[in-house]
Each structure stands twice: as C-alpha cells, then as structure tokens.
Amino acid sequence: MPLETLELLERGPLLVLRWRASEGHGVLLFWPDTLPRGRRRELRLAVRAHAVSRKAETVAP
C-alpha cells in the first residue's frame, strides 16, 4: 500500500517508526537490543530515501 507519510524518530535509545496511509496508520517501536546497529542505519537510510522520493515531485525539472 502506498504511504502518505513515513517518519523515524529517535527517542534516546529507542527508535519509533510511524506511517500513515489511506487505509490507516501504524507505529513500530524498536528497542536497542532488538535492532542491530547496521539494521538501525539501514532503516534510517530507507526512511530518508522515501522522504526524498516523496518530495522529488516539488522540484522543478
């Protein structure tokens, strides 16, 4: 399903992934011991890539 918003928040040692879609919304909470450092970085990069691709429409060609 296409997402309208995707947000990654760092709350101290916790990561909170929130999203909203036309069909609803969701939240995932990651504790530091359940998400390895490499996966945490991968998640941050994926969220940034999504944010960039969503905003690309507003840039002039």
Buried (B, 14 or more C-beta within 10 A) or exposed (E): EEEEEBEBEEEEEEBEBBBEEEEEEEEEEBEEEEBEEEEBEEBEEEBEEBBEEBEEEEEEE
